[in-house]
Each structure stands twice: as structure tokens, then as C-alpha cells.
């Protein structure tokens, strides 16, 4: 049988010497000898288990624990395995940061003009704002009719450029078309086909427009129409992005695959930013319409 011998002196670091059948521990203060008849192999399972844990986990943290068996007043620092995992929020943040691309437009001018692509995408957003202003107004004032577009033989014109709009009463708006009497019919049709739920009446060159009462149903219909305008804008945005990507693929000769991939990623990133702006405009307009 083996023999376990431990000598200790208080308040000092433990120095363990292992022989074939002898274990000696020295600490400061006094000497403590512990004789044991247990075989050294009894410690083997514990040592093996600790080694396996250290091999399996690359991240090892030390924790401060007491060792009451060998030396009650001595503090030692055994290895303890602790595995750290990245949270979903951290992974998403890292993914978002790695996916951002910022290419200098001048460096890829021979492939595509990113400034023109950005301009086309911004034009889609501006067109949506114009649609909201022209067709989704619930104001009961003469200015509510200013942006109604009248289609004539000579082209398209705002209503306030063809006729004089005035407020006869809180319930009636008058449009005097004496300056362009030939556009009276077209102006009447534009008013009737607008999304403002108008029912104009013609009296010579004067168009009488009764102001309808704004009901909850009318507000909800306008909100639905706003969503349709938003979906239309997103379709136009996807078309701009698709045309840009197609142009990049046609001019990929003489450029590395990594460069082409980065340009396509930049275009997608620009489209995503405009799509976010479209959603913001739609949310703000819907809130305004529903009150």
C-alpha cells in the first residue's frame, strides 16, 4: 500500500511534491504531518476529470475555494471550467457591423454609377411623398385642392394653375375656371377621381366642390390607399435595384469577383435604407390619417 505524507506551514503558498507513494505539503508557521495508508491511485479519478474538463473547454476561469482537507487555513486556486457563449443580441450586432459596406463611388465608376442609383432610389421616395400630399389630404381648406393634377391636351397642370380656388363657406369650395374655360371638364373629372371623396358640380365656368364630412370610414379608406402607395413605391425600388444589379453583372469582366460582390452588396444596402424611409413615411401618414 502507498503512503501519503503532508507537511504544512500556515499562511504560505502550497508546494506539493508527489513521489511514487509520498505527498508532502509545506506552509509557513508550523509543521503538520498527515500520514495516510490510502493508495495514490485514489486521487487519479479526480485528476483525470479535471484534465478532461480543461481539454474540452478553451476558456478556463479560476475561482477561489478553500481546501479544508489538507490545510484548513490555506487558500488555493484550483482550475474550474467555465464556458462562455455569445448572446443573440451580440451575434446580431456583430453580423450587422460586418455586413455594412461603404464603397467610394469614384473607384467603381467603370462598373456602375452609385450616385445615379442612389438618385433613382431617392426619386422613388420623393414620388411617394408627392402621392401622399396630393391624394391623401383630409384638410377642409382651399389649399387641399392645390395639388390635384388636371390632365389636359397641353399636358398635366396643378388645379391652382388653371383656376382660382376659394373658400365660399366651411362646407363649400369654389373653383373659378374663367381663365381656362376649356379645362373645366378635365378639372371636374380630376376632382371627382381624386381620393378626397369629392362630388363637384359645374355651373358654367364655376366648379362648386362641397366639402364632405370626414368620417371614420373615410379615414380608414385613406389609410388603405396610403398602404397601396407604399407597396407601389417598394415595387419601384426593387425595380431600380434589380436594374442596377443587372448592369453590374454585365460589366463584371476585368474585375474581381470580390469587387463585384461588394458593389452588389452596396446597392442592396442603399435599397434597404430607402425601404426603411418608405416604412417611416407610411407609418407617419397612417397615424395622421387615422387621427
C-alpha positions in Angstrom: 0.0 0.0 0.0 1.1 3.6 -0.6 1.7 6.3 1.9 0.5 9.9 1.8 2.7 12.4 3.8 1.8 16.1 4.1 3.8 18.8 5.9 2.4 22.3 6.1 3.3 25.8 7.3 0.5 28.3 7.7 -0.1 31.3 5.5 2.2 30.3 2.7 1.7 29.0 -0.8 1.3 25.3 -1.0 4.1 23.4 -2.7 3.2 19.8 -3.4 5.7 17.1 -4.2 4.4 13.9 -5.4 6.5 10.7 -5.4 5.6 7.2 -6.1 3.9 6.8 -2.7 4.6 10.1 -0.9 2.9 13.5 -1.0 4.5 16.4 1.1 3.0 19.9 1.6 5.0 22.8 3.1 3.5 26.0 4.6 4.7 28.8 6.8 4.1 28.9 10.6 4.2 25.3 11.8 4.6 21.8 10.5 1.7 19.4 10.0 2.3 15.8 9.1 -0.6 13.7 7.9 0.0 10.1 7.3 -2.4 8.1 5.2 -2.4 4.5 4.1 -4.6 5.1 1.1 -3.0 4.4 -2.3 -2.1 7.4 -4.5 -4.3 5.9 -7.2 -7.4 7.1 -5.3 -6.6 10.6 -6.4 -6.3 9.6 -10.1 -10.1 9.9 -11.0 -10.2 13.4 -9.7 -7.1 14.4 -11.6 -8.3 12.8 -14.8 -11.7 14.5 -14.5 -10.1 17.9 -14.1 -7.8 17.4 -17.0 -10.7 16.3 -19.3 -12.7 19.4 -18.5 -9.7 21.7 -19.3 -9.2 20.0 -22.6 -12.8 20.3 -23.6 -13.2 24.0 -22.8 -10.8 26.5 -24.2 -11.9 29.1 -21.7 -10.8 28.4 -18.1 -11.6 30.6 -15.2 -10.1 30.3 -11.7 -12.3 30.5 -8.7 -11.2 31.0 -5.1 -12.0 28.0 -2.9 -10.9 26.5 0.4 -9.0 23.3 0.9 -10.2 22.0 4.3 -8.7 18.6 4.0 -5.0 19.4 3.5 -4.7 22.8 5.3 -7.9 24.5 6.7 -6.4 27.9 6.9 -4.8 27.9 3.4 -6.4 29.3 0.3 -5.7 27.7 -3.0 -6.8 28.4 -6.6 -7.8 25.2 -8.5 -8.8 25.3 -12.1 -12.6 25.4 -12.8 -14.0 25.1 -16.3 -16.5 27.8 -17.4 -17.9 28.1 -20.9 -18.9 31.4 -22.3 -21.5 31.8 -25.0 -22.3 34.8 -27.2 -25.8 36.2 -26.8 -28.2 36.5 -29.7 -28.0 40.3 -29.4 -24.2 40.3 -29.6 -24.3 38.0 -32.6 -26.9 40.2 -34.4 -24.8 43.3 -33.7 -21.6 41.7 -35.0 -23.5 40.5 -38.1 -24.9 43.9 -38.8 -21.5 45.6 -38.4 -19.8 43.1 -40.7 -22.4 43.4 -43.4 -22.1 47.2 -43.8 -20.3 48.4 -46.9 -19.1 51.8 -47.9 -17.5 51.9 -51.3 -16.0 55.0 -52.8 -18.2 55.8 -55.9 -15.2 57.0 -57.8 -13.4 53.7 -57.6 -16.2 51.8 -59.3 -17.3 54.3 -61.9 -16.3 51.9 -64.7 -18.7 49.3 -63.3 -21.7 51.5 -62.3 -22.5 55.0 -61.1 -23.6 54.5 -57.5 -24.6 58.2 -57.3 -27.1 57.7 -60.1 -28.5 54.6 -58.5 -28.9 56.4 -55.2 -30.6 59.3 -57.1 -33.1 56.9 -58.7 -33.9 55.3 -55.3 -34.3 58.7 -53.7 -36.7 59.7 -56.5 -38.9 56.8 -55.6 -39.1 58.1 -52.0 -39.9 61.6 -53.2 -42.6 60.4 -55.5 -44.2 58.6 -52.6 -44.2 61.9 -50.6 -45.9 63.7 -53.5 -48.6 61.0 -53.7 -49.3 61.3 -50.1 -49.6 65.1 -50.4 -51.7 65.1 -53.5 -54.1 62.2 -52.8 -54.3 61.7 -49.1 -55.3 65.1 -47.7 -58.3 65.4 -45.3 -57.9 69.2 -44.8 -61.1 71.3 -45.4 -59.3 74.3 -46.9 -58.7 75.6 -50.4 -55.1 74.5 -50.2 -56.3 70.9 -50.0 -57.1 71.1 -53.8 -53.8 72.8 -54.9 -52.0 69.5 -55.6 -54.8 67.9 -57.7 -53.3 67.3 -61.1 -55.5 68.1 -64.1 -54.7 66.3 -67.4 -55.4 68.5 -70.5 -54.5 68.3 -74.2 -51.5 70.5 -73.4 -50.2 68.4 -70.6 -50.7 68.0 -66.8 -51.1 71.0 -64.6 -52.0 71.6 -60.9 -55.5 72.8 -60.4 -54.5 76.1 -58.8 -52.6 77.0 -62.0 -55.8 76.6 -64.2 -58.4 78.0 -61.8 -58.8 80.3 -58.9 -59.7 78.3 -55.8 -61.5 80.0 -52.9 -63.5 79.0 -49.8 -67.1 80.1 -50.2 -68.1 78.6 -46.8 -66.8 76.0 -44.5 -68.8 73.4 -46.4 -68.2 74.7 -50.0 -65.1 75.4 -52.1 -65.4 77.3 -55.4 -63.1 76.9 -58.4 -63.3 79.7 -61.0 -62.1 78.3 -64.4 -62.8 81.5 -66.4 -59.1 81.9 -67.2 -59.0 78.4 -68.9 -62.7 77.5 -69.6 -61.6 74.7 -71.9 -60.1 72.9 -69.0 -63.3 72.9 -66.9 -64.4 69.4 -67.8 -60.9 68.0 -67.2 -60.7 69.8 -63.8 -64.1 68.4 -62.8 -63.0 64.9 -63.7 -59.8 65.3 -61.8 -61.7 66.4 -58.7 -64.1 63.6 -58.9 -61.4 60.9 -59.4 -59.3 62.2 -56.5 -59.1 60.2 -53.3 -60.7 63.1 -51.3 -64.3 61.7 -51.9 -65.4 64.9 -53.7 -68.5 65.3 -55.8 -68.1 68.6 -57.8 -70.9 70.4 -59.6 -70.4 72.6 -62.7 -72.1 75.9 -63.2 -70.7 77.4 -66.4 -67.0 78.1 -65.6 -67.5 77.8 -61.9 -66.9 74.4 -60.2 -68.7 74.0 -56.8 -67.0 71.5 -54.6 -69.0 70.5 -51.4 -66.7 69.7 -48.6 -67.6 66.2 -47.3 -67.6 65.4 -43.6 -64.6 63.5 -42.6 -65.9 60.2 -41.2 -64.0 57.3 -39.6 -64.7 55.1 -42.7 -63.2 57.8 -44.9 -60.1 57.9 -42.8 -59.7 54.2 -42.9 -60.1 54.2 -46.7 -57.4 56.8 -47.0 -55.1 54.7 -44.7 -55.6 51.7 -47.0 -54.8 53.8 -50.0 -51.6 55.0 -48.3 -50.5 51.4 -47.9 -51.1 50.8 -51.6 -48.9 53.8 -52.4 -46.3 52.4 -50.1 -46.3 49.0 -51.7 -46.1 50.7 -55.1 -43.1 52.6 -54.0 -41.4 49.4 -52.8 -42.1 47.7 -56.1 -40.4 50.7 -57.9 -37.5 50.5 -55.5 -37.0 46.8 -56.2 -37.1 47.5 -59.9 -34.3 50.1 -59.6 -32.2 47.7 -57.5 -32.7 44.9 -60.0 -31.7 47.0 -62.9 -28.6 48.2 -61.1 -27.5 44.7 -60.2 -28.1 43.5 -63.8 -25.9 46.4 -65.1 -23.1 45.4 -62.6 -23.2 41.8 -63.8 -22.9 42.9 -67.4 -19.8 44.9 -66.7 -18.1 42.4 -64.4 -15.4 41.5 -67.0 -12.0 42.7 -65.9 -13.0 43.0 -62.3 -12.5 40.5 -59.4 -15.4 38.6 -58.0 -14.9 40.2 -54.6 -15.3 43.7 -56.1 -18.5 42.8 -58.0 -19.9 41.2 -54.8 -19.1 44.3 -52.8 -20.8 46.6 -55.4 -23.9 44.4 -55.4 -23.9 44.5 -51.6 -23.6 48.3 -51.6 -26.6 48.5 -53.9 -28.6 46.2 -51.7 -27.7 48.3 -48.6 -28.8 51.5 -50.4 -32.1 49.9 -51.3 -32.6 48.7 -47.7 -32.1 52.2 -46.4 -34.7 53.7 -48.7 -37.1 50.9 -47.8 -36.7 51.9 -44.2 -37.6 55.5 -45.1 -40.6 54.4 -47.0 -41.9 52.5 -44.0 -41.3 55.6 -41.8 -43.3 57.8 -44.2 -46.1 55.3 -44.4 -46.3 54.9 -40.6 -46.4 58.7 -40.1 -49.0 59.2 -42.8 -51.2 56.4 -41.5 -51.1 57.9 -38.0 -52.0 61.3 -39.4 -55.0 59.9 -41.4 -56.4 57.8 -38.6 -56.0 60.6 -36.1 
